[in-house]
């Protein structure tokens, strides 16, 4: 009788080999991402496969067990990822693995099981319900640089890149403690504008420790004053934009646009094929417009969830909900120490 097998991806060397081989794997499947989650938030990574122990993997779905007194016990594939497609052989393999997963894992005390696929979970018989909805933007990097530049919006993106160059903005890359400190100061400013606390600093330290040279912080400055920063991750032939921040007093200088263009130039030099700009809220008109103006292609991104109760009863208690409970209007006015401490407390509950 066929069954699923639970493995420990951080301890089983088959997992990383499998991730490197599978054509649909992304940075969020990697042991680096799973290890950073465990180090920072204490989540326990697991993966389910229909392949027997000792045999090279051909299918698998990674999860983290998110144990929280505030949001319950959940199985999430995977926390804080933009997407994490189940890695299978074919649609039949997906249906079989989902069926085995539900039968062998069950729900027990689980609030729900959630997956974050890039493609719809077609062909499965399990009661998947649609949960959060986003857009995913990607840029095809196969055209030459002049073509990629022409694909950008002329009166917005191209103009701001040229403005940044005329302003003489400096550009620095790396992953040093000094660059991380600069990035995090800008992140705090940005999160104050959005009225949401920042991720804990240790999360970014752990990302650097786990990803090494596959992680890059890029900072643009004007006369020594940092004005914008982004953090990217690399996996195989894909570069992933994960975090961005800026000092809005200097947004007119085009610092963020310069950073994105330099990133594209470097990705082309490294023969990368895709720039993943990550997810955007479906009502995030400003961010969606920004990404569209880089010539990015958007596609729907819909998470799926299984639970014993209706989706309305298992809705994620996200950071926005928690922030409202804390008094959203007062957050931006708190001292940095308290503002960041709230993030340290809350983020582990919302993965």
SVG drawing of the C-alpha trace seen along z (x, -y; Angstrom):
<svg xmlns="http://www.w3.org/2000/svg" viewBox="-17 -65 48 67">
<polyline fill="none" stroke="black" stroke-width="0.4" points="0.0,0.0 1.4,-3.4 2.1,-5.9 3.8,-9.2 7.1,-9.6 8.0,-12.5 11.7,-13.6 13.8,-16.2 15.1,-18.4 17.8,-20.0 19.2,-16.6 18.4,-14.5 21.0,-15.4 18.5,-14.1 16.3,-17.2 18.8,-19.8 19.9,-17.6 16.3,-17.2 15.7,-21.0 18.6,-21.7 17.4,-19.2 13.7,-20.0 12.8,-22.5 10.0,-24.2 12.1,-24.7 12.6,-28.2 14.6,-29.8 11.9,-29.1 12.3,-25.3 16.0,-25.5 17.6,-24.3 19.0,-27.9 15.5,-29.4 14.2,-26.6 17.2,-26.9 16.8,-30.6 13.2,-30.1 14.2,-27.5 17.0,-29.7 14.8,-32.8 11.4,-31.6 11.9,-28.1 9.7,-26.5 10.3,-22.8 10.8,-22.1 9.5,-18.8 8.9,-17.5 6.5,-14.9 7.3,-12.5 6.0,-9.3 9.6,-8.1 10.9,-5.4 13.9,-6.1 17.3,-5.7 15.9,-6.4 16.6,-9.7 13.6,-12.0 11.4,-12.6 8.5,-14.4 8.1,-16.3 6.3,-19.2 8.2,-21.1 6.3,-22.5 7.0,-24.2 5.1,-23.4 4.1,-26.8 3.2,-26.4 1.7,-29.5 -0.5,-30.1 -1.9,-33.0 -2.6,-31.6 -2.7,-27.9 -0.8,-24.9 -0.5,-25.1 1.4,-23.3 2.5,-25.9 4.4,-25.5 6.3,-27.6 6.3,-30.6 7.1,-34.1 7.6,-32.7 6.0,-34.4 5.3,-31.1 6.3,-27.4 5.1,-25.1 4.7,-21.4 7.6,-19.6 6.2,-16.6 6.7,-14.4 3.4,-15.3 -0.2,-16.1 -0.9,-12.5 2.0,-12.6 0.6,-15.8 -2.9,-14.3 -1.4,-11.1 0.9,-13.0 -1.9,-15.4 -4.1,-12.4 -1.4,-10.6 -0.6,-13.8 -4.1,-14.2 -4.5,-10.6 -1.2,-10.2 -0.9,-13.6 -4.6,-14.2 -5.5,-17.3 -5.4,-16.3 -4.8,-19.7 -3.9,-21.4 -5.8,-24.6 -5.1,-24.1 -2.7,-22.9 -1.6,-25.6 0.3,-25.5 1.4,-28.4 1.6,-27.2 2.6,-29.1 0.1,-27.0 -3.3,-25.9 -3.6,-22.5 -5.5,-20.9 -6.4,-17.2 -6.5,-16.8 -9.6,-15.4 -8.8,-16.9 -11.0,-19.8 -8.5,-22.6 -10.1,-26.0 -8.8,-29.2 -7.2,-31.4 -5.1,-34.6 -4.8,-36.0 -1.9,-38.0 -0.2,-38.8 3.3,-37.5 5.5,-39.6 8.5,-38.3 10.9,-39.8 12.2,-37.6 16.0,-38.4 16.7,-36.7 16.5,-39.8 19.6,-42.0 20.0,-45.0 18.9,-47.7 15.7,-45.8 15.1,-45.3 15.5,-49.1 13.1,-49.9 10.6,-47.5 10.5,-49.9 8.0,-52.7 9.6,-55.7 8.1,-58.5 8.5,-56.8 11.1,-54.1 13.5,-55.1 13.4,-58.7 14.0,-57.9 17.0,-55.7 18.5,-58.6 17.7,-61.0 19.5,-58.9 22.6,-58.7 22.6,-62.5 22.3,-63.0 25.5,-60.9 24.0,-58.5 26.6,-56.0 25.9,-52.3 27.2,-49.7 26.6,-46.0 27.5,-43.2 26.4,-41.6 28.6,-43.2 27.3,-44.2 27.6,-47.8 25.4,-47.3 22.9,-45.3 22.7,-48.1 22.1,-50.7 19.4,-48.4 17.7,-47.9 17.6,-51.6 15.9,-52.3 13.5,-49.3 12.4,-50.8 11.6,-54.1 9.6,-52.3 7.7,-50.2 6.8,-53.3 5.3,-54.7 3.3,-51.5 2.4,-51.4 3.7,-47.8 6.6,-46.8 9.8,-45.5 10.9,-41.9 13.5,-41.3 17.1,-42.1 18.1,-38.6 16.0,-37.3 18.2,-39.2 21.4,-38.1 20.3,-34.5 19.4,-34.9 23.0,-36.2 24.4,-33.3 22.4,-30.7 22.5,-32.0 26.1,-33.4 27.0,-34.9 23.5,-34.0 22.2,-37.0 23.0,-40.6 22.2,-43.9 22.3,-46.9 22.3,-50.5 22.0,-53.8 23.3,-56.9 23.4,-60.6 26.5,-62.4 27.0,-59.7 23.3,-59.7 21.6,-56.3 18.4,-56.8 17.2,-53.3 18.1,-49.7 17.0,-46.3 17.8,-42.7 17.9,-39.9 18.3,-36.1 19.6,-33.9 18.6,-30.4 19.9,-28.6 19.1,-30.9 16.6,-33.1 17.2,-36.3 14.5,-37.1 13.7,-40.5 12.6,-40.0 12.8,-43.2 13.0,-46.9 13.1,-50.1 13.8,-53.8 13.9,-57.2 10.9,-58.9 12.6,-62.4 14.8,-61.3 12.5,-59.2 12.5,-61.9 16.2,-61.1 15.3,-57.7 17.4,-55.6 15.1,-52.5 14.9,-52.6 18.7,-52.8 19.0,-49.8 16.6,-47.7 18.4,-48.6 21.9,-47.8 20.4,-44.5 19.2,-43.7 22.5,-44.6 24.4,-42.3 21.9,-39.5 22.5,-39.7 26.3,-39.6 25.8,-36.4 23.6,-34.9 20.5,-34.6 17.3,-34.1 14.5,-35.5 14.0,-38.3 11.3,-37.3 9.8,-40.5 7.7,-38.7 4.1,-38.9 1.9,-42.0 -1.5,-42.4 -4.3,-42.4 -5.3,-45.9 -1.8,-47.2 -2.2,-49.4 1.0,-51.4 3.3,-48.3 1.6,-46.6 2.1,-49.7 5.7,-49.9 6.4,-46.3 4.4,-46.6 6.5,-49.5 9.6,-47.4 8.1,-45.2 7.2,-42.5 4.6,-39.9 1.9,-39.4 0.1,-36.2 -2.5,-35.4 -1.0,-33.8 -3.6,-32.0 -2.8,-30.1 -4.7,-26.9 -5.8,-25.6 -7.3,-22.4 -9.1,-22.4 -12.0,-20.8 -13.8,-24.1 -14.8,-26.6 -12.1,-29.0 -13.7,-31.9 -13.1,-30.3 -9.4,-29.6 -8.4,-32.9 -4.8,-33.8 -4.3,-36.2 -1.9,-38.2 0.4,-41.1 -2.2,-43.7 -4.8,-42.2 -2.3,-42.0 -1.2,-45.6 -4.8,-46.8 -5.1,-45.1 -2.0,-46.9 -3.3,-50.3 -2.1,-51.0 -2.2,-54.7 0.2,-54.8 2.9,-52.4 4.7,-54.9 5.3,-57.2 6.9,-54.6 10.6,-54.7 12.7,-52.4 13.4,-50.0 9.7,-49.4 8.7,-49.5 11.2,-46.7 10.4,-44.8 6.8,-44.5 8.0,-42.9 10.2,-40.4 7.2,-39.3 4.6,-39.1 6.3,-37.8 6.7,-34.3 3.0,-34.0 2.1,-34.9 4.4,-32.7"/>
</svg>
